[in-house]
Amino acid sequence: LRRDVPSLAERLPETFAKRPATEECYLWACEVRPSDCDLLGHMNNANYATLFDDARHAAGYGVDVKLAHIDYVLQAQAFEKLTIAVWRGMTELHLNLEMINAAGATVARAFMVTFDPLSRL
C-alpha cells in the first residue's frame, strides 16, 4: 500500500465520520468466503461492497443507495472474521460503515447516501 498517496478519507475528511462508541453502532459479523477472493487469496473489491450492503440491510437501512464510496485500507483474506459497524452520518440519508478485522484494525470504510423514501431523490 502506497503511503504517499492520501486515502479517500484523508482527501475527503468530512465524508468518513469517526466511528462512535460501539453501543451507538449496529454491529454485523461475517466471514470472508474463499469464493469472495481472487487467486492470491485477497477479497475482490466488489465483495467489499456486497458485505457493506448486506450489513446495511441487516441494520434495517433497506432503502436503495444512490451514492457509495469505499476506502480500502487493508486486504481481507479468505476465512478472515470481520465485523461491520453501521451508523447514521450527517443526515438521516447518510450512512457510515466500517469493516474491522479480529485484531481491531480497520479493513475498509464506506460512506453511503440513500434515496429519500418520500421524494425518491
Secondary structure, DSSP 4 states (H G I P E B T S, - for coil): --SSSPPHHHH-TTTSPPP--GGGSEEEEEE--GGGB-TTSBBPHHHHHHHHHHHHHHTT--SPEEEEEEEE-S--BTT-EEEEEEEE-SSTTEEEEEEEETTS-EEEEEEEEEPPTTT--
